Amino acid sequence: MKNKILTFVAIVAIGVGAYVYKQQIAKTQYNVLDYVPADTPIFAGEIKPFPIKKYLSSGPKTINLELSKKLDIEYKESKTAQEKFFLSLKKTYHDNLNDADKFTKIFGLANNVRFYFYTLGLVPVFKVEVAHPQAIWSLLDMAEKRSGYSHTNHKLKTVNYRSYSLHIGAVSAELVIAINHGLLTVTLNTPYINTKLLENALGITKVEKSLQDSNVLEEIIKQHGFKGAGVGFINHVEIIKGLTTKNGNQLAHQLTILAKLNSNDSSLAVLRSAECEKDFSSIAKNWPRTVIGYTDISIKPAASTLAFSTIVESKNKVILNALIALQGNIPNYTKKELNDFIFSIGLGLNVAKISNSITTIWHNIQTPKYTCSILANLQKNLDKHSNSLSMIGVGANIIGGVKGVSFSLLDYAIHVIKNKKIFENLDFILSITADDPEQLFNSMKMKISKLKDINITKNGHAVDIGYLYPQLLAYKTKPKLAIKGKYIIVYAGKKSALIANHLAKEALTNNVLYNMTFDLKRLVDPIIESSKLTGKSITEDLMFITEHDIRMKESFKITPQGIVIDSYISHKLKK
């Protein structure tokens, strides 16, 4: 959190996508997707220009001094010119993230840029638009001068490029850096890669069957309702094909070459048996890919909002339906606007369905019986634990009827006495969702002696339970217990009381497994104030948040399309 690079890299690596407008293609006469094979195992691209300068401007103006010092130490202690070279580049990157103008100038970037990452089989290719190519060469020259590391100049047809020898353990390769069509390309070259592959990577020669021709990206965007600004994917089918066949795709061909060079390793031969090819392929077809894309994006100089979904697609309706049945209820108060509370978490789990769903999933995994030795052994090991299913069923029956548990912290204060921080005036709500909350509470009374003398009814008056927790009373917090609608609730504070009364009318919706939201700034503001009162220094982590509002949400759910993780992050400069 304390360094903008973490958020920036996450956005580029997870949220980037690929959607090419015909007008843009007409202007440049060059489309990166023509050089990306349709069978690429991994792709991520930000082809609609990302406002990098505005994004960096909206970040906090703080420097991670500890990391900067650590990089200095690592640089001094590094024993090779190669290590010094890359550490020099890393430190330049880190030390200039504060200043959007300086950063874009040093790295030759325009205000808005496109990013791409994909693989040509095993070979990674990273591309980014550059407005000032000389800035890149000057940056590399400076790192070479500092480290003593040097490059070799090459020319492949019309493109000049630099190569840097890499030695990572027993592996030798070349880091290739070139600028062509206004794009900086960083890729790898080895003796096992043919010239044509390098031509594809450098944007010289188009691939025969391209990602552009396949319309895969447009289909992903339409299917999942993503914004056209960005989309990415991991193709499970192509990865499995690469592992289980000799020449099924580009990845398979490259792995075949490497296997011949390492004849002592027989692990690939086992995977490439006819039995494993068949069994693994059937699994991959049921779980074809993982996709990710923006669902919302707003970048301004003083504030940024990004939302994206990660979806593990599935065609296995048996497992999906079993997982959907497990989804319980998370009340609406946990999903409210982020400025309504400090922290909230909810687990929606339909306990009554646990035993049946797990049994269904277990049976599906065990059927059909695999002939591939790897999968057959896995099924045998799972068989040994089949008795655990009955134990899960027994445990679930004890709390049957429960649909979920949620907790929200809406407010609190910190009082300092003799340099000690005391939390007080807690405003919170804890809720348990159940089909029959009165019956559940009566069952709880039998197991929790503290509750045996408490009597509450649905939508009745709240009962003061502060005497059960005298430590909370000492901190000016008076918890109450009530049943509202389908919820057993424990709450304290005015804000939570309003939520408690609203729950009496709220209908249950079983459509999510997990939800979490938090407002970092509101969470740490009282701690910062108490640190000032006690005269203690504020850590760098907290200083980051004093200048920067960060609010995040994440949810996990199952839909007919697959397993879905929704993420949201907003950050803005403090006014």
Secondary structure by P-SEA (a helix, b strand, c coil): cccaaaaaaaaaaccbbbbbbaaaaaaacccccccccccccbbbbcccccaaaaaaaacccccaaaaaaaaaaaaaacccaaaaaaaaaaaaaaaacccaaaaaaaacccccbbbbbbbcccbbbbbbbbccaaaaaaaaaaaaaacccbbbbbbcccccbbbbbbbcccbbbbbcccccccbbbbbcccccccaaaaaaaaccccccccccccaaaaaaaaaacccccccccccaaaaaaaaccccccaaaaaaaaaaaaccccaaaaaaacaaaaaaaaaaaaaacbbbbbbcbbbbcccbbbbbbbbbbcccaaaaaaaaaaabbbbccccccccccccbbbbbbccccaaaaaaaaaaaaaaccccccaaaaaaaaaaaaacaaaaaaaaaaaacccccbbbbbbccbbbbbcccbbbbccccbbbbbbcccaaaaaaaaaacccccccccccccccccccccccaaaaaacbbbbbbbccccccccccaaaaaaaaaaccbbbbccccbbbbbbcccccaaaaaaaaaacccccaaaaaaaabbbbbbbbbbcccccbbbbbbbbbbccc
